[in-house]
Amino acid sequence: MKKHIPLATPHMSEEGYEVKFINDAFEKNWIAPLGENVDGFENDIKEFVGVEAATATVSGTAAIHLALKLAGIEQGDKVFCQTFTFAGSSNPIHYVNAEPVFIDSDLETWNMDPKALEKAFEKYKTPKAVIVVNLYGVPSKLEEIKSICDKHNVPLIEDAAESLGAKYMGKQTGAFAQYGVFSFNGNKIITTSGGGMLVSNDEKAISKSRFWATQSRESARHYQHNEIGYNYRMSNVVAGIGRGQLKVLDSYVEKKKAIYEKYKEAFKDIKYIKMNPYLENISEPNFWLSCMTIEEGCKVKPIDIMIALENDNIECRPIWKPMHMQPVFAHCDFISLNEGKSVSEEIFNTGLCLPSDIKNTEEDMNRIIDIIKNLFK
Ligand SMILES: *Cc1c(COP(=O)(O)O)cnc(C)c1O
């Protein structure tokens, strides 16, 4: 059996920063949920992203739930959500008993199409929030989407779970909307094994989210609860991993970019293949996963590549399946500029995620590329 090449795996720093922070927690006997590492990780993220306040959570999904609560979503409210995403973006809409309306993507960013968003605003005048996603680490058209939301006076939630370290107009993603969300799940560009972060420039809102995330415990000598709360806080041990990982994030982005560029260069003469796009003069993606689409009509289909790679012990994945195509959300409305096949559906049908592990060697990369190129001969 040939050496296994994974899609993307967690990678602790060679310097051992994470262990140092964890040992710190042990030495100070501070394994209890909250502590120095949680505060430290929140501060590190605030500084890195350029926002005023942050709450560390058990997951990115929990952070989106808290953002929806801060936006004041109630039973029966409509929330506009990018359809082309992972279920972690849209599941929390149901936690607050609201109804998602899914919005199609554009071909330039694969993310929410501002024109489709406008169309949704024409149909539903009063959604209570919009969730935009920077999928695969590629920034959305954040300025345009933010200004549409501002015009309608609707809060924007930026799901930056996949885009930590990516920039748009020189500014870090996650910092564009009223609320930004990051994930440190095991598959993300940096990880704490599991965790998330809610960020905002609204310090009062963040402090409220922290209150909800700690079971809404009032400040009283006894245990006093006037509101329903959640057990959503990140632990002090896990936060130590995050502090260490953040130190090496920039170098990981560089490595991810080199992987993307290598694929792009290798496939440039195959006219059917396009790498996942980004706005080259405005965006600096973190290149979390390199993806490609194969033009419809080509004899090679994404499934052929997946099988060829799998047969060589190389992991490869389909593109996220859009939420409006998921049985669990089948009852929800979907807004697209195209009648018939939507943009997100087309990307789902023609795309795949390529192995993007930063531990890949030159030899690994060439092995992957050769297998793919051979199929097009
Ligand atoms: C991973 C992810 C989430 C959820 O984050 P978890 O930490 O796994 O809960 C949300 N949205 C997107 C786009 C993601 O990729």
The ligand as an SDF file (V2000), in Angstrom:
LIG
                    3D

 15 15  0  0  0  0  0  0  0  0999 V2000
  -16.6570   24.1270   10.7320 C   0  0  0  0  0  0  0  0  0  0  0  0
  -17.6770   25.0760   10.3200 C   0  0  0  0  0  0  0  0  0  0  0  0
  -18.6620   25.5470   11.2030 C   0  0  0  0  0  0  0  0  0  0  0  0
  -18.8840   24.9980   12.5720 C   0  0  0  0  0  0  0  0  0  0  0  0
  -17.7950   24.9890   13.3980 O   0  0  0  0  0  0  0  0  0  0  0  0
  -17.6840   23.8620   14.5420 P   0  0  0  0  0  0  0  0  0  0  0  0
  -16.5670   24.3860   15.3880 O   0  0  0  0  0  0  0  0  0  0  0  0
  -17.3610   22.5790   13.8670 O   0  0  0  0  0  0  0  0  0  0  0  0
  -18.9740   23.8390   15.2850 O   0  0  0  0  0  0  0  0  0  0  0  0
  -19.5460   26.5020   10.7480 C   0  0  0  0  0  0  0  0  0  0  0  0
  -19.4820   26.9710    9.4970 N   0  0  0  0  0  0  0  0  0  0  0  0
  -18.5750   26.5390    8.6200 C   0  0  0  0  0  0  0  0  0  0  0  0
  -18.5580   27.1290    7.2490 C   0  0  0  0  0  0  0  0  0  0  0  0
  -17.6480   25.5660    8.9890 C   0  0  0  0  0  0  0  0  0  0  0  0
  -16.7710   25.1040    8.0930 O   0  0  0  0  0  0  0  0  0  0  0  0
  1  2  1  0
  2  3  1  0
  2 14  2  0
  3  4  1  0
  3 10  2  0
  4  5  1  0
  5  6  1  0
  6  7  2  0
  6  8  1  0
  6  9  1  0
 10 11  1  0
 11 12  2  0
 12 13  1  0
 12 14  1  0
 14 15  1  0
M  END
$$$$
